Amino acid sequence: MKITIGLIAIAFLVHGETGVDVFSASDLQALGQKLSRKHARSAAQDLARYGNHYTLLAVREETGSAELHEHEADVFLVVSGEAQLVDGGKILNPRTEKPGEIRGASIQGGERRALHTGDVVHIPAKTPHQLVIENGKTFTYFVVKVTGQ
């Protein structure tokens, strides 16, 4: 499903000091550019934490590790760029990164889905997933991590 960034910003209104926090498209673009300038192949910044969820912005310039969150669901909004999401299947060479978080080299047998600017993705807890980024490309996405799943 493709939705404009402005509509998604409205959909992600969350309780803050005045009752509402808005992460505008221009704010997310500016933060994404700042994260890109860190010269890391992957960078993220937490935005806000709430009772059962928190938000962050992530920028990737390379394929990430395969991962599975035992107690967190992910909701992604693609701010800019393109990637392939591989989900399901089995994580190869799994290791526990921290309690409730399993990482690995890649996914075997998962489903591949193309992601583009404006796409929204929900990944349930306990679902293996991995973002595959084409060489030379940048992928920026807003994340809502829903805890306690």
Secondary structure per residue as TSV (DSSP state, phi and psi in degrees):
chain	resnum	aa	ss	phi	psi
A	1	M	-	360.0	132.2
A	2	K	B	-108.8	130.1
A	3	I	-	-136.6	145.8
A	4	T	-	-67.8	152.3
A	5	I	H	-56.9	-41.2
A	6	G	H	-60.1	-42.5
A	7	L	H	-66.4	-37.8
A	8	I	H	-66.5	-40.6
A	9	A	H	-57.0	-40.4
A	10	I	H	-66.0	-41.4
A	11	A	H	-65.3	-26.4
A	12	F	T	-99.8	26.4
A	13	L	-	-63.9	127.7
A	14	V	B	-132.2	156.6
A	15	H	-	-63.7	129.3
A	16	G	-	-136.6	-159.8
A	17	E	T	-56.1	-41.4
A	18	T	T	-96.0	8.0
A	19	G	S	99.3	-19.5
A	20	V	-	-142.1	136.2
A	21	D	B	-114.8	137.6
A	22	V	-	-120.7	128.0
A	23	F	-	-104.5	94.8
A	24	S	-	-70.3	156.8
A	25	A	H	-58.1	-41.9
A	26	S	H	-68.2	-36.9
A	27	D	H	-64.1	-42.9
A	28	L	H	-65.9	-39.9
A	29	Q	H	-62.9	-44.8
A	30	A	H	-63.9	-43.9
A	31	L	H	-65.6	-39.1
A	32	G	H	-59.8	-41.5
A	33	Q	H	-65.1	-40.9
A	34	K	H	-62.2	-44.1
A	35	L	H	-64.8	-36.7
A	36	S	H	-63.6	-33.1
A	37	R	T	-73.4	-6.1
A	38	K	T	-72.5	-7.0
A	39	H	-	58.7	28.7
A	40	A	-	-103.0	150.1
A	41	R	S	-72.4	-16.2
A	42	S	E	-152.6	132.7
A	43	A	E	-146.9	147.6
A	44	A	E	-144.6	155.2
A	45	Q	E	-139.4	126.9
A	46	D	E	-64.0	141.4
A	47	L	E	-103.2	-52.0
A	48	A	E	-158.4	151.8
A	49	R	E	-120.1	140.6
A	50	Y	-	-134.3	-177.9
A	51	G	S	-49.2	-63.1
A	52	N	S	-116.6	16.5
A	53	H	E	-158.3	162.6
A	54	Y	E	-145.8	162.7
A	55	T	E	-122.9	151.9
A	56	L	E	-154.5	163.7
A	57	L	E	-118.8	134.4
A	58	A	E	-127.1	145.9
A	59	V	E	-128.5	130.1
A	60	R	E	-125.3	138.6
A	61	E	S	-119.4	9.1
A	62	E	S	-155.1	164.5
A	63	T	-	-62.7	134.6
A	64	G	-	-88.3	174.3
A	65	S	-	-73.8	160.0
A	66	A	E	-71.5	146.6
A	67	E	E	-147.9	159.4
A	68	L	E	-145.6	128.3
A	69	H	E	-106.1	118.6
A	70	E	S	-70.5	-28.3
A	71	H	S	-129.4	12.1
A	72	E	-	-130.7	135.4
A	73	A	E	-96.1	149.6
A	74	D	E	-111.7	138.3
A	75	V	E	-122.4	120.1
A	76	F	E	-107.0	140.5
A	77	L	E	-119.2	120.0
A	78	V	E	-76.4	114.5
A	79	V	E	-81.4	-43.1
A	80	S	E	-160.7	154.7
A	81	G	S	93.5	-174.3
A	82	E	-	-136.7	150.2
A	83	A	E	-155.6	169.4
A	84	Q	E	-108.2	132.5
A	85	L	E	-102.1	124.8
A	86	V	E	-106.5	124.3
A	87	D	E	-134.7	156.7
A	88	G	S	81.7	-162.4
A	89	G	S	70.3	-154.2
A	90	K	E	-127.3	134.5
A	91	I	E	-76.3	127.7
A	92	L	E	-87.2	139.4
A	93	N	S	53.5	53.8
A	94	P	-	-68.9	147.5
A	95	R	E	-146.7	149.0
A	96	T	E	-82.5	114.6
A	97	E	E	-76.3	-43.1
A	98	K	E	-159.2	167.8
A	99	P	T	-53.1	127.3
A	100	G	T	84.1	1.1
A	101	E	E	-128.8	115.6
A	102	I	E	-110.9	133.5
A	103	R	E	-124.5	159.8
A	104	G	E	-162.3	178.0
A	105	A	S	-68.8	-43.2
A	106	S	E	-166.0	-175.4
A	107	I	E	-119.2	133.9
A	108	Q	E	-104.4	128.8
A	109	G	S	80.1	14.6
A	110	G	-	-83.6	172.0
A	111	E	E	-95.4	136.3
A	112	R	E	-99.7	131.8
A	113	R	E	-133.2	134.1
A	114	A	E	-78.9	133.2
A	115	L	E	-115.4	138.9
A	116	H	-	-135.0	164.8
A	117	T	T	-48.5	129.9
A	118	G	T	94.3	-14.6
A	119	D	B	-69.6	148.4
A	120	V	E	-121.2	135.0
A	121	V	E	-129.1	136.1
A	122	H	E	-114.4	124.6
A	123	I	E	-117.8	110.1
A	124	P	-	-64.3	156.4
A	125	A	T	-54.9	152.5
A	126	K	T	69.3	15.7
A	127	T	-	-106.0	117.8
A	128	P	-	-61.5	139.6
A	129	H	E	-155.5	155.0
A	130	Q	E	-154.6	137.5
A	131	L	E	-96.3	126.4
A	132	V	E	-108.5	119.5
A	133	I	-	-110.4	130.8
A	134	E	-	-67.7	140.9
A	135	N	T	-53.1	134.7
A	136	G	T	83.9	0.4
A	137	K	-	-106.4	157.7
A	138	T	-	-122.0	137.7
A	139	F	E	-127.4	121.0
A	140	T	E	-117.9	131.3
A	141	Y	E	-145.9	142.6
A	142	F	E	-90.0	134.7
A	143	V	E	-123.9	134.1
A	144	V	E	-110.1	118.3
A	145	K	E	-98.3	116.7
A	146	V	E	-98.7	115.5
A	147	T	-	-90.0	168.6
A	148	G	-	73.6	28.1
A	149	Q	-	-81.4	360.0
